[in-house]
Amino acid sequence: MGQQLREDFWTESYHVSTWDDYLRHNMRRTKADAEVSARILKLHRGAAPPRVHRMIERHSAFPHYDMPLKATNEQI
């Protein structure tokens, strides 16, 4: 069975090669990103701030077999 959808649970997933790439992604926020995050945070109903959990998935294949989610100029 798949994961049950919950109204109080938000999931985002990122496909990055390394943990450093993930951290770099989070550090390069634009003003527009910050504005969107602030608008989303206003939707939170709890008294305490939302809790964040990060999960790391180990590659099950060699990196050269990995397919990117978005085509690069070299692939077009």
C-alpha positions as CSV (number, residue, x, y, z in Angstrom):
1,M,0.0,0.0,0.0
2,G,1.1,3.6,-0.7
3,Q,1.6,6.3,1.9
4,Q,-1.6,7.6,3.2
5,L,-2.3,11.2,2.5
6,R,-2.6,13.5,5.5
7,E,-4.0,17.0,5.6
8,D,-1.5,18.0,8.3
9,F,1.6,16.7,6.5
10,W,3.6,18.3,3.7
11,T,6.2,16.4,1.7
12,E,8.8,17.9,-0.7
13,S,11.5,15.9,-2.4
14,Y,14.7,17.0,-4.1
15,H,16.9,15.1,-6.4
16,V,20.5,16.2,-5.8
17,S,23.8,14.4,-6.2
18,T,25.2,15.2,-2.8
19,W,24.2,16.6,0.7
20,D,26.4,19.6,-0.1
21,D,24.3,20.3,-3.2
22,Y,21.1,20.1,-1.1
23,L,22.6,22.6,1.5
24,R,23.7,24.9,-1.3
25,H,20.2,24.8,-2.8
26,N,18.7,25.9,0.5
27,M,21.2,28.7,1.0
28,R,20.6,30.2,-2.4
29,R,17.1,31.5,-1.7
30,T,15.8,34.4,-3.7
31,K,13.6,37.2,-2.4
32,A,10.7,35.6,-4.3
33,D,11.5,32.2,-2.6
34,A,11.3,33.9,0.9
35,E,8.0,35.6,0.0
36,V,6.5,32.3,-1.1
37,S,7.7,30.6,2.1
38,A,6.2,33.4,4.2
39,R,2.9,33.0,2.5
40,I,2.9,29.2,2.9
41,L,3.8,29.6,6.6
42,K,0.7,31.7,7.1
43,L,-1.3,28.6,6.2
44,H,0.0,26.8,9.2
45,R,-2.7,26.3,11.9
46,G,-0.7,25.0,14.8
47,A,0.6,27.1,17.8
48,A,4.1,25.8,17.4
49,P,6.2,26.3,14.2
50,P,6.0,23.4,11.7
51,R,8.5,20.6,12.3
52,V,10.9,19.7,9.6
53,H,12.2,16.2,9.0
54,R,14.9,15.4,6.4
55,M,15.4,12.0,5.0
56,I,18.4,10.9,2.9
57,E,17.9,8.1,0.3
58,R,21.0,6.1,-0.6
59,H,21.6,5.6,-4.3
60,S,20.7,2.1,-5.4
61,A,22.5,2.5,-8.8
62,F,25.8,3.9,-9.9
63,P,25.7,7.7,-10.5
64,H,26.3,7.3,-14.3
65,Y,23.1,5.2,-14.5
66,D,21.1,7.9,-12.8
67,M,18.7,9.9,-15.0
68,P,18.3,13.6,-14.2
69,L,14.8,14.9,-13.6
70,K,15.4,17.8,-16.0
71,A,17.2,17.8,-19.3
72,T,20.3,19.9,-19.5
73,N,21.5,21.7,-22.6
74,E,24.0,18.9,-23.3
75,Q,21.2,16.3,-23.5
76,I,19.1,18.3,-25.9
